[in-house]
Amino acid sequence: MGEMIICKGKLVPSTEAAIDLEDRGYQFGDGVYEVIRVYNGVMFTLDEHLDRLAGSLEKIKISLPCPLEELKGLLVQLVDINQIKTGTVYLQVTRGSAPRNHAFPGKNVEPVITAYTKEVPLPVETTDNGVSAIVVEDIRWLKCDIKSLNLLGSVLAKETAVENGCYEAIQHRGNLVTEGSSSNISIVFDGKVITHPANHLILNGIVRQVILKLCAKQGIPVEERPFAIEEMMGADEVFLSSTTSEITPIIKIEKETIGNGSPGKITKLLQSLYRNEIDLHCGK
């Protein structure tokens, strides 16, 4: 963690930060969050992350206590003062601190903004070589489009993956794949990218959004629709995408090899295009 953090909307030394035990984020998971990648000291897709944050806040009826532009300025200061070159910013907003009660507190309770930075290296080994995954039932709630602090379902899925020596758990409802425990899942058939539509069953990942724009620009066909587990297992390529994992090939699911067992052509093309996009906005 960096030397300075944002606590209750202000830049303070991490040693001086404190959160009330009755903060609703701690007691109810009553809040939302974002994780933003930093490349060369610049936050990538910051506006998109803040727009999604605003959307998540609106869906759970929390009003941001400051304008988005002011928050953006604070985050830029945070990255600069902590001299983060390659890493992440974790940003969280809770409904605030109040005596424990399931109902919302009164309007006099102000939401709490916290954020901190962390040095995180690029995921070179996994993006170059690919990873393995398992398939698990999606036991989460029906508002997965909200980037909520309530992550127990995802935590359990990820732990199942780890216990089985895998990088990710691919979740499904019935026979249809939704998303990974901390990533979006896409498959490739005959040069066409297929990914679950951005509805209430998945989080509309920022990297997912960038991928769709890159596909449109490059002329790569895309189909946004649910796909079955069997369809995924027989795909030419499978990849996951997230802020920290970027675009990572999945070369093995359960005990089945995907494609020829190495990162596929479309996946590698998208990785290259994504890297160009980072260089364009954050420098080399």
FENQUI-V157439 format. One record per residue. N is the residue number from 1. RES is the residue in one small letter. NEAR is the number of other ideal C-beta (glycine too) atoms within 8 Angstrom. Layout:
N/RES/NEAR ; N/RES/NEAR
This chain:
1/m/6 ; 2/g/12 ; 3/e/6 ; 4/m/10 ; 5/i/15 ; 6/i/14 ; 7/c/11 ; 8/k/6 ; 9/g/9 ; 10/k/6 ; 11/l/9 ; 12/v/10 ; 13/p/8 ; 14/s/11 ; 15/t/4 ; 16/e/7 ; 17/a/10 ; 18/a/5 ; 19/i/11 ; 20/d/7 ; 21/l/6 ; 22/e/10 ; 23/d/12 ; 24/r/14 ; 25/g/14 ; 26/y/9 ; 27/q/9 ; 28/f/7 ; 29/g/8 ; 30/d/10 ; 31/g/16 ; 32/v/14 ; 33/y/11 ; 34/e/11 ; 35/v/10 ; 36/i/14 ; 37/r/11 ; 38/v/16 ; 39/y/10 ; 40/n/9 ; 41/g/10 ; 42/v/10 ; 43/m/12 ; 44/f/11 ; 45/t/11 ; 46/l/10 ; 47/d/7 ; 48/e/9 ; 49/h/13 ; 50/l/12 ; 51/d/8 ; 52/r/12 ; 53/l/15 ; 54/a/10 ; 55/g/8 ; 56/s/12 ; 57/l/12 ; 58/e/8 ; 59/k/9 ; 60/i/12 ; 61/k/6 ; 62/i/12 ; 63/s/6 ; 64/l/13 ; 65/p/7 ; 66/c/7 ; 67/p/6 ; 68/l/8 ; 69/e/6 ; 70/e/8 ; 71/l/12 ; 72/k/11 ; 73/g/8 ; 74/l/12 ; 75/l/15 ; 76/v/9 ; 77/q/9 ; 78/l/17 ; 79/v/14 ; 80/d/8 ; 81/i/10 ; 82/n/10 ; 83/q/6 ; 84/i/13 ; 85/k/8 ; 86/t/10 ; 87/g/11 ; 88/t/12 ; 89/v/16 ; 90/y/11 ; 91/l/15 ; 92/q/12 ; 93/v/13 ; 94/t/14 ; 95/r/14 ; 96/g/11 ; 97/s/9 ; 98/a/11 ; 99/p/5 ; 100/r/5 ; 101/n/6 ; 102/h/3 ; 103/a/4 ; 104/f/4 ; 105/p/11 ; 106/g/5 ; 107/k/3 ; 108/n/5 ; 109/v/10 ; 110/e/6 ; 111/p/13 ; 112/v/14 ; 113/i/14 ; 114/t/12 ; 115/a/13 ; 116/y/12 ; 117/t/16 ; 118/k/11 ; 119/e/8 ; 120/v/7 ; 121/p/6 ; 122/l/6 ; 123/p/10 ; 124/v/7 ; 125/e/6 ; 126/t/11 ; 127/t/13 ; 128/d/7 ; 129/n/9 ; 130/g/11 ; 131/v/14 ; 132/s/10 ; 133/a/17 ; 134/i/13 ; 135/v/10 ; 136/v/12 ; 137/e/6 ; 138/d/11 ; 139/i/6 ; 140/r/7 ; 141/w/6 ; 142/l/5 ; 143/k/8 ; 144/c/12 ; 145/d/11 ; 146/i/10 ; 147/k/9 ; 148/s/11 ; 149/l/11 ; 150/n/6 ; 151/l/8 ; 152/l/6 ; 153/g/10 ; 154/s/10 ; 155/v/9 ; 156/l/9 ; 157/a/14 ; 158/k/12 ; 159/e/8 ; 160/t/11 ; 161/a/15 ; 162/v/8 ; 163/e/6 ; 164/n/7 ; 165/g/5 ; 166/c/11 ; 167/y/9 ; 168/e/15 ; 169/a/14 ; 170/i/15 ; 171/q/15 ; 172/h/13 ; 173/r/8 ; 174/g/4 ; 175/n/6 ; 176/l/10 ; 177/v/13 ; 178/t/13 ; 179/e/13 ; 180/g/13 ; 181/s/12 ; 182/s/8 ; 183/s/13 ; 184/n/15 ; 185/i/16 ; 186/s/13 ; 187/i/14 ; 188/v/15 ; 189/f/8 ; 190/d/4 ; 191/g/7 ; 192/k/10 ; 193/v/14 ; 194/i/13 ; 195/t/13 ; 196/h/15 ; 197/p/8 ; 198/a/8 ; 199/n/7 ; 200/h/6 ; 201/l/11 ; 202/i/12 ; 203/l/9 ; 204/n/8 ; 205/g/11 ; 206/i/10 ; 207/v/13 ; 208/r/13 ; 209/q/10 ; 210/v/11 ; 211/i/14 ; 212/l/11 ; 213/k/8 ; 214/l/13 ; 215/c/13 ; 216/a/9 ; 217/k/6 ; 218/q/8 ; 219/g/6 ; 220/i/13 ; 221/p/8 ; 222/v/11 ; 223/e/8 ; 224/e/9 ; 225/r/7 ; 226/p/8 ; 227/f/10 ; 228/a/9 ; 229/i/10 ; 230/e/7 ; 231/e/9 ; 232/m/14 ; 233/m/9 ; 234/g/5 ; 235/a/13 ; 236/d/9 ; 237/e/14 ; 238/v/15 ; 239/f/14 ; 240/l/16 ; 241/s/14 ; 242/s/12 ; 243/t/11 ; 244/t/9 ; 245/s/13 ; 246/e/13 ; 247/i/14 ; 248/t/15 ; 249/p/16 ; 250/i/17 ; 251/i/13 ; 252/k/13 ; 253/i/13 ; 254/e/7 ; 255/k/3 ; 256/e/7 ; 257/t/7 ; 258/i/12 ; 259/g/11 ; 260/n/4 ; 261/g/7 ; 262/s/8 ; 263/p/11 ; 264/g/12 ; 265/k/6 ; 266/i/12 ; 267/t/13 ; 268/k/10 ; 269/l/10 ; 270/l/15 ; 271/q/12 ; 272/s/8 ; 273/l/10 ; 274/y/14 ; 275/r/8 ; 276/n/8 ; 277/e/10 ; 278/i/10 ; 279/d/9 ; 280/l/6 ; 281/h/8 ; 282/c/10 ; 283/g/6 ; 284/k/3
